[in-house]
Amino acid sequence: MNFLSKLLSGIAFIPGVVNGIEGLFGHKSGDQKKEAAMSFVSAALSITEAVAARDIVDQDKFKDGIAKVIDGTVACLNASLWAKK
């Protein structure tokens, strides 16, 4: 699977990851939950191997982009019926 396909499939499961992290770490801070989601997504996308293979040439920018996707997902979920009233 080329890297773009892997990235897109990884982004597709971020809402499920965010939901699962909320269930597991609901009592933790937002930053702690985001770090847990980042860790899970990073592992799922094999970021370390992608850096070694030079598919990712700037790991910090890539992780920043994934963090923004997670933030956007949380914002969308919080604006939906998913959010607890």
Z-matrix of the N, CA and C atoms (Angstrom, degrees):
N
C 1 1.452
C 2 1.533 1 106.71
N 3 1.327 2 116.32 1 128.42
C 4 1.461 3 117.31 2 178.49
C 5 1.525 4 109.98 3 -72.79
N 6 1.331 5 115.10 4 165.96
C 7 1.457 6 119.67 5 -172.31
C 8 1.522 7 112.66 6 -63.47
N 9 1.327 8 118.58 7 -39.62
C 10 1.465 9 120.89 8 -179.45
C 11 1.524 10 110.78 9 -61.07
N 12 1.308 11 117.45 10 -43.73
C 13 1.467 12 120.53 11 177.36
C 14 1.519 13 111.27 12 -62.01
N 15 1.322 14 115.86 13 -41.38
C 16 1.464 15 120.96 14 179.17
C 17 1.530 16 110.13 15 -63.86
N 18 1.340 17 116.96 16 -43.55
C 19 1.467 18 121.63 17 179.45
C 20 1.521 19 110.98 18 -61.68
N 21 1.319 20 116.88 19 -48.23
C 22 1.467 21 120.48 20 -178.49
C 23 1.520 22 112.01 21 -63.68
N 24 1.325 23 116.80 22 -39.50
C 25 1.466 24 118.08 23 177.75
C 26 1.520 25 110.36 24 -69.21
N 27 1.335 26 117.71 25 -33.27
C 28 1.463 27 120.87 26 176.25
C 29 1.506 28 112.00 27 -65.57
N 30 1.334 29 116.76 28 -42.60
C 31 1.463 30 120.91 29 178.28
C 32 1.525 31 110.66 30 -63.16
N 33 1.313 32 116.68 31 -33.77
C 34 1.465 33 120.71 32 -178.36
C 35 1.527 34 112.29 33 -63.96
N 36 1.319 35 117.96 34 -28.83
C 37 1.468 36 118.13 35 -178.27
C 38 1.523 37 113.24 36 -96.05
N 39 1.331 38 118.73 37 2.72
C 40 1.472 39 121.00 38 179.83
C 41 1.531 40 112.74 39 -59.21
N 42 1.342 41 120.76 40 -41.50
C 43 1.475 42 118.03 41 177.43
C 44 1.534 43 112.79 42 -58.18
N 45 1.309 44 117.40 43 -38.31
C 46 1.462 45 120.45 44 177.34
C 47 1.518 46 112.01 45 -67.10
N 48 1.323 47 115.92 46 -38.62
C 49 1.468 48 120.61 47 177.58
C 50 1.525 49 109.60 48 -63.54
N 51 1.333 50 116.31 49 -47.68
C 52 1.468 51 120.56 50 -179.33
C 53 1.525 52 110.00 51 -60.02
N 54 1.307 53 117.24 52 -43.78
C 55 1.469 54 121.27 53 179.26
C 56 1.528 55 110.70 54 -62.53
N 57 1.321 56 116.79 55 -44.17
C 58 1.460 57 120.58 56 179.44
C 59 1.519 58 112.62 57 -65.35
N 60 1.327 59 116.25 58 -41.87
C 61 1.466 60 120.44 59 178.30
C 62 1.526 61 109.95 60 -63.01
N 63 1.332 62 116.78 61 -40.75
C 64 1.475 63 120.28 62 178.18
C 65 1.522 64 110.25 63 -60.69
N 66 1.325 65 116.77 64 -41.01
C 67 1.456 66 120.48 65 178.33
C 68 1.513 67 113.00 66 -65.55
N 69 1.327 68 116.35 67 -39.13
C 70 1.462 69 120.64 68 -178.01
C 71 1.524 70 113.46 69 -80.64
N 72 1.334 71 115.96 70 -37.10
C 73 1.462 72 120.71 71 -172.14
C 74 1.519 73 112.32 72 -122.26
N 75 1.322 74 118.08 73 29.67
C 76 1.453 75 122.30 74 -176.68
C 77 1.512 76 114.54 75 -54.27
N 78 1.313 77 117.02 76 -30.08
C 79 1.463 78 121.34 77 -178.11
C 80 1.533 79 112.77 78 -83.65
N 81 1.333 80 117.52 79 -9.84
C 82 1.475 81 121.53 80 -178.96
C 83 1.524 82 110.15 81 -84.25
N 84 1.326 83 116.06 82 169.70
C 85 1.470 84 120.63 83 179.17
C 86 1.527 85 110.45 84 -72.00
N 87 1.318 86 115.17 85 162.39
C 88 1.457 87 120.57 86 178.05
C 89 1.522 88 111.99 87 -59.16
N 90 1.334 89 116.55 88 -39.85
C 91 1.463 90 120.40 89 179.07
C 92 1.528 91 111.53 90 -64.37
N 93 1.319 92 116.77 91 -39.17
C 94 1.465 93 119.98 92 179.10
C 95 1.524 94 110.57 93 -67.30
N 96 1.329 95 116.45 94 -40.06
C 97 1.466 96 119.77 95 178.37
C 98 1.529 97 110.57 96 -66.87
N 99 1.332 98 116.58 97 -39.72
C 100 1.464 99 119.93 98 178.72
C 101 1.520 100 110.45 99 -64.24
N 102 1.322 101 117.52 100 -41.21
C 103 1.467 102 121.30 101 178.70
C 104 1.531 103 110.53 102 -62.83
N 105 1.329 104 117.11 103 -39.81
C 106 1.465 105 120.37 104 177.27
C 107 1.525 106 110.29 105 -64.30
N 108 1.322 107 117.20 106 -43.22
C 109 1.472 108 120.65 107 178.33
C 110 1.520 109 110.51 108 -64.18
N 111 1.333 110 117.07 109 -42.33
C 112 1.467 111 120.95 110 178.22
C 113 1.526 112 110.91 111 -60.56
N 114 1.309 113 116.37 112 -42.64
C 115 1.458 114 120.72 113 179.87
C 116 1.528 115 111.04 114 -62.01
N 117 1.325 116 115.83 115 -45.72
C 118 1.457 117 120.28 116 -179.18
C 119 1.526 118 111.05 117 -64.80
N 120 1.327 119 116.84 118 -46.67
C 121 1.464 120 120.83 119 -178.71
C 122 1.527 121 110.45 120 -65.95
N 123 1.325 122 117.36 121 -40.19
C 124 1.462 123 120.87 122 178.41
C 125 1.527 124 110.69 123 -59.89
N 126 1.313 125 115.99 124 -43.21
C 127 1.464 126 119.86 125 178.72
C 128 1.526 127 110.58 126 -66.68
N 129 1.320 128 116.85 127 -43.14
C 130 1.458 129 120.44 128 -178.26
C 131 1.531 130 111.62 129 -64.13
N 132 1.318 131 117.10 130 -35.98
C 133 1.460 132 120.71 131 179.70
C 134 1.527 133 112.49 132 -86.38
N 135 1.314 134 116.85 133 -1.65
C 136 1.467 135 122.31 134 -179.28
C 137 1.520 136 110.84 135 51.65
N 138 1.329 137 115.69 136 53.01
C 139 1.457 138 120.75 137 -176.48
C 140 1.523 139 111.44 138 -59.95
N 141 1.317 140 117.94 139 -38.71
C 142 1.466 141 120.69 140 -179.31
C 143 1.524 142 110.73 141 -60.05
N 144 1.345 143 116.61 142 -44.17
C 145 1.462 144 119.88 143 179.09
C 146 1.518 145 111.61 144 -69.23
N 147 1.337 146 116.77 145 -35.13
C 148 1.463 147 120.26 146 178.92
C 149 1.527 148 111.01 147 -66.52
N 150 1.328 149 116.62 148 -35.80
C 151 1.467 150 120.10 149 176.41
C 152 1.530 151 109.47 150 -66.43
N 153 1.330 152 116.35 151 -44.71
C 154 1.465 153 120.68 152 -179.42
C 155 1.530 154 111.26 153 -63.12
N 156 1.318 155 116.92 154 -35.57
C 157 1.465 156 121.56 155 -179.43
C 158 1.526 157 111.97 156 -83.50
N 159 1.351 158 116.25 157 -1.84
C 160 1.459 159 123.35 158 -179.46
C 161 1.527 160 113.09 159 67.73
N 162 1.337 161 117.36 160 19.49
C 163 1.465 162 120.79 161 170.41
C 164 1.523 163 108.87 162 -70.50
N 165 1.326 164 116.65 163 -32.02
C 166 1.467 165 122.98 164 174.78
C 167 1.520 166 106.28 165 -113.96
N 168 1.335 167 115.97 166 119.41
C 169 1.464 168 118.97 167 -177.94
C 170 1.526 169 112.19 168 -99.55
N 171 1.336 170 117.73 169 -15.80
C 172 1.471 171 121.33 170 177.24
C 173 1.531 172 107.66 171 -135.39
N 174 1.314 173 115.00 172 92.66
C 175 1.463 174 121.04 173 -174.54
C 176 1.527 175 112.20 174 -61.19
N 177 1.327 176 117.48 175 -38.89
C 178 1.465 177 119.99 176 -179.01
C 179 1.530 178 111.58 177 -63.72
N 180 1.320 179 117.26 178 -44.41
C 181 1.469 180 120.41 179 178.36
C 182 1.525 181 110.94 180 -65.53
N 183 1.319 182 116.59 181 -37.96
C 184 1.462 183 120.02 182 179.06
C 185 1.525 184 110.23 183 -63.74
N 186 1.326 185 116.84 184 -47.49
C 187 1.466 186 120.12 185 179.14
C 188 1.514 187 111.47 186 -63.51
N 189 1.338 188 117.24 187 -35.73
C 190 1.461 189 120.73 188 175.82
C 191 1.532 190 110.29 189 -62.37
N 192 1.317 191 116.71 190 -41.20
C 193 1.462 192 120.54 191 177.58
C 194 1.523 193 112.18 192 -63.28
N 195 1.319 194 117.09 193 -44.05
C 196 1.472 195 120.82 194 177.53
C 197 1.527 196 109.75 195 -63.24
N 198 1.331 197 117.33 196 -39.68
C 199 1.469 198 120.61 197 178.34
C 200 1.523 199 110.75 198 -61.32
N 201 1.326 200 117.06 199 -38.16
C 202 1.463 201 120.68 200 178.01
C 203 1.529 202 111.58 201 -67.33
N 204 1.333 203 116.53 202 -36.91
C 205 1.472 204 119.88 203 176.31
C 206 1.526 205 109.64 204 -63.74
N 207 1.329 206 116.96 205 -41.97
C 208 1.466 207 121.08 206 178.35
C 209 1.521 208 110.12 207 -64.09
N 210 1.343 209 117.12 208 -45.32
C 211 1.471 210 120.61 209 178.07
C 212 1.524 211 111.12 210 -59.44
N 213 1.325 212 116.99 211 -43.41
C 214 1.459 213 120.89 212 178.86
C 215 1.517 214 112.46 213 -64.35
N 216 1.320 215 115.78 214 -39.22
C 217 1.464 216 120.28 215 177.55
C 218 1.518 217 110.81 216 -63.35
N 219 1.327 218 116.46 217 -44.37
C 220 1.469 219 120.77 218 178.26
C 221 1.529 220 110.04 219 -61.83
N 222 1.335 221 117.27 220 -43.33
C 223 1.465 222 120.57 221 179.31
C 224 1.532 223 110.90 222 -60.81
N 225 1.319 224 117.06 223 -43.55
C 226 1.472 225 120.48 224 178.88
C 227 1.525 226 111.28 225 -65.24
N 228 1.329 227 116.61 226 -44.36
C 229 1.460 228 119.51 227 179.84
C 230 1.521 229 111.07 228 -65.28
N 231 1.324 230 117.75 229 -39.40
C 232 1.465 231 120.74 230 179.24
C 233 1.523 232 112.16 231 -67.35
N 234 1.326 233 117.35 232 -23.81
C 235 1.462 234 121.75 233 178.78
C 236 1.530 235 111.78 234 -88.65
N 237 1.316 236 117.15 235 0.97
C 238 1.463 237 121.36 236 -176.11
C 239 1.531 238 111.26 237 -110.90
N 240 1.292 239 114.91 238 -176.74
C 241 1.465 240 120.51 239 177.11
C 242 1.528 241 111.86 240 -66.61
N 243 1.327 242 116.58 241 -14.47
C 244 1.457 243 121.15 242 179.24
C 245 1.531 244 110.04 243 -61.75
N 246 1.316 245 115.82 244 -35.08
C 247 1.472 246 120.34 245 -177.88
C 248 1.536 247 110.13 246 -66.61
N 249 1.288 248 114.46 247 138.06
C 250 1.476 249 118.70 248 178.14
C 251 1.509 250 109.17 249 -77.46
N 252 1.289 251 116.74 250 133.65
C 253 1.481 252 121.26 251 179.30
C 254 1.507 253 109.36 252 -86.79
